[in-house]
């Protein structure tokens, strides 16, 4: 379990995170205001989609305004690389520097760090981020396939061992059985190593089950959309929250 701004990530219903995917500062702040009034538990700024993400000063300026607009909800800063389906054109060194600067700004609560991109180079940002009292979400994304169960578990465990507070994996299913493999891996790892806080997402419409049933399989955060989503298969926040409430009540 990881506690951020009074939100316990890893207990009860999976927390709902809404990504901010606007390209310009005005749209980013407007999205934040909508999220602040919504059922979302936390927000994620996809800084890699911001048109000025190559300029550190601009990014930190927007992040400061975003922090004010989002209110008391926890905020996660994400710089998704092209290697993992994102829009960042930065080198590994530039990306690591921006991640550390975002953490040091005092305007973000969580930092998404891709643990396998750039040959694992971004892991160098883990300790500086945690030194700024920012929780680290160590992530891995595969937009082409779903690895087998053993590889999923190995990657999640490696992310944890690298110092991340939360281990995240998002993969693309080619069949319904791929979705079951991901859920099986999450449940097995949760049973074997309950100290690891997990986020496990199967993308696309086929993978929608993974976004709805995390409480049953040990996935602590799910992602929903208000307007434009950030990944294939994201569900609208109202629909997702309703289904989660129904499933949660069935657990007694």
N, C-alpha and C positions, 0 to 999 in steps of 0.2 A: 504494500500500500504506500502511495506517495501523497502527501497532503500539500496542496497548493492553494493559498488564499482561503483556507477553510474548506476546500473541496477535497474529499477523500477519493483519490483515484485508485481503484482496485477493490472497493467494497460496494455492495449493493448493485443497483443498476449501472450499466456502463454509462460513463459520463458522455454527454453529447457535445461534440466540438463542431463548430461551423467555420469553414475556411473563408477567408477574405481574398478574393481573386481579381479585384479590380486592377486596371492597368495604371490609373492615375491617382494622385493624392486625394482629389476631391471624392472620387468614387470609393476609395479605401475608407475614408472617414465616414462617409454616408453608410457604407456597409457595417462599420463598427457600431454606429448608432442604432441600426436595426437589430443587430445581434444583442446589444446591451438591453433591449426591451423584450427579447425573445426568451424562449424556454431553454436556450443553450446554456450549458454549464461552463463552457470555455470557448475561446475563439483562437483561430490560427491565422496568422498573416503569412500568406504565400508571397514573400518578398521577391522571389525569383520572377514573379509575373508582373511586378511593378516596372514600369518603363524606365525608371531611373536607378535600377538596382546595381548598376556598375559604379555609381557615385556614392561612396560611404556616407558622406555628409548629408546627402539628400535622404538616404535610407534612415539614418538616425533621426533626422528632423521629422520625417513622417511617422516613425515609430513613437516619438515623443507625443505627437498629436493623437496617434492611435491609442496610446495608453490612457489618455484623458477621455477619449470618446467611448472606450469600451467599459469604463466605470470599474466596478469591483470584480468583474469576471476575470479569471486567469487568462493570460495571453501567451500564446506560443509563437515563437519566431521560426519560420521555416525558409530555407533557401534550397529549393529542390534543383538538383543538377540535371543537365540534359541526359546524363548517363542513367538517371532513374526517372525519366519521364517529365522533368521539369523544364523551366525556361531560363535557368542561369547559364550564362556564357563565361562565367569567371573561371580562372584556373583554380587548382586546389589550394594554392597558397593564398590567393585573393579571397576565396570562399572562407577559408579558416579564419583569416583576419577579420572579415565582416561578421562572422558568427561570434567571435570573441568581443568585438566592439559592441555588438547588439547586447550581449550579456552584460558587459561592463556599463552600458548606458543606464541601467537600473529601470528600464521601461518594459522588460519582458520577464515572464515568470517561468517559462519553459523554453527550451531550445532544441529544435530537431536537428540532429547531427547524423548524416549518412555515414555509417560505419564501414562501408565497403567501397565507396566511391574514391576515385583518385588513389587507388591502391591502399586504401585505409588511412590516407593522410589526414582526413578531417578528425580522426580520433585525437589529434593534438589539441583540439578545442575543448575536449571534455573537462579536463582538470581546471583550466581557466574559468570555464562557465560555472562549474560547481563552486569555485572559489568566490564567485560573485553571488552565491546563494540562488543560482538558477538551476532548476531541475532539468536534467538531460533526457530527451527521448532519443535513444539510439535507433536508427531506422535502416530498413532495407526494402527496396521496391523492385519488383520484376513485372514489367508491363507486357511480357511475352509469354510467360508460362507460370505454372505452379510447380515448384520443386517437390521432390518426394518428402514424405513425412520426416524421415531421418534428417534430411538437409534443413528443413524448416526448423526443427528442434535444435539442431546444431547452431544455426545462425542466431536464433533467439538467445541461446545460452551464451554464445560468444559475445553478443552485444552486451549482455548483463555483466559478463566477466571483464569487459573493457571499461566498466565504470559507469555505464548509463543507469539512470534511475528507472527508466521504463524501456522495455524492449519491444520494438514495433516491426511488423512485417506486413507488406501489402503485395499481393500477387494476382496474376491474371489466370482465371480458370479457362480451360478448354472444354471441360465437361462438368457435370454435376458431381462426379466422383472426385474431381480436383477440390471442390468446395469441402466435401467430406474429409478429404485428406488434411486440409488446413485446420478444420475444426477438431479433428482427431489429434493432430499435433499440439494444438493449443490446450486441449483437455489433458492430454498425457503429460505435457510439461508442467501444467498447473498442478497436477496431482503429485508429480515427482519433486518439483521445486516451487512450492507455493510462495516462496519469498520473491520470486521474479514477477514483477508487474508487467503484464502483456497487453499489446494491442495487435490483434490479428484480423486482417481484412482481406476478403476475396472480392476482387473488383468485378465490374460489369453487372448486367442484370442477373446472370446466373449466380453471382456471388452475393446477392442481396441478403440471403439467409444469414451470412456472417455478420452483417451490419445490425441485424435485429436480435440475435440470440447470444450475444456475448456473455451475458450473465450465466448462461448454462455451461459455457465452455471455457470461461476464464479470461475473456478479453475485456479490458477495463475501460476502453474508450471507443466510441463509434463516431463516424463523421456524417453530418447531415447538411443539406443545402437550404439556404434561404436565397432563392434566385438561382444564379449560375453556380454549379458545383465545381469541384476541383479535380474530380476523378470519376471514371466511368462507374455508373451504378449507384451514385449517391442518391439518397432518398430525401424527400422534403421533411423538414424538421417536425412538423405537426404529425404527419403520418408515422414517422419513426417513434416519436415520443408516445403516441397512442399504443402502438404495438408493444413497446417496451413495458408500458404500464400493465397491459393485459398479461404479458408473460411473467412479469414480476409478481403479480398478484396470485398467479398459479403456484408459485413456490411457497405460498403460505407466509 
